[in-house]
Amino acid sequence: MTNKKLLEISKSAMENSYSPYSGYKVGAALLCSDGTVTTGVNVENISYGATICAERAAFLKAISEGKRNFSKIAVAASGDEVPIPCGMCLQVMSEFAGEDFEIIAAGGKGELKTFKFSQLLPNIFNFKSVERKE
């Protein structure tokens, strides 16, 4: 699937965002290795800590449907700036994304940036990086 098509899907998903507090809509489209696409949106909560980002929503939805291997994700946002995934989203991605996992991000003014996962989180905290106590 092309980056352009995946980005179109993320922009379409963005319309389902629940963002009454910030007004900042975000949509994500996650391409699974088997070719299926899972979408997610940001869902805000008056208790900001309970808010979930679009990227995590897409990953959690895909995982709940049995998916475990992913190729890339497109993220679109209503704000002017290009939406870079937050640290919490990157940590969730690190569980399933390889170094070459691609992140395509587009802001409301049409600016587009593409990253390899390893560029955004070069020193992954995962099972391999944690000293195991036996």
Secondary structure, 3 states (H helix, E strand, C coil): CCHHHHHHHHHHHHCCCECCCCCCCEEEEEEECCCCEEEEECECCCCHHHCECHHHHHHHHHHHCCCCCEEEEEEEECCCCCCCCCHHHHHHHHCCCCCCCEEEEECCCCCEEEEEHHHHCCCCCCHHHCCCCC
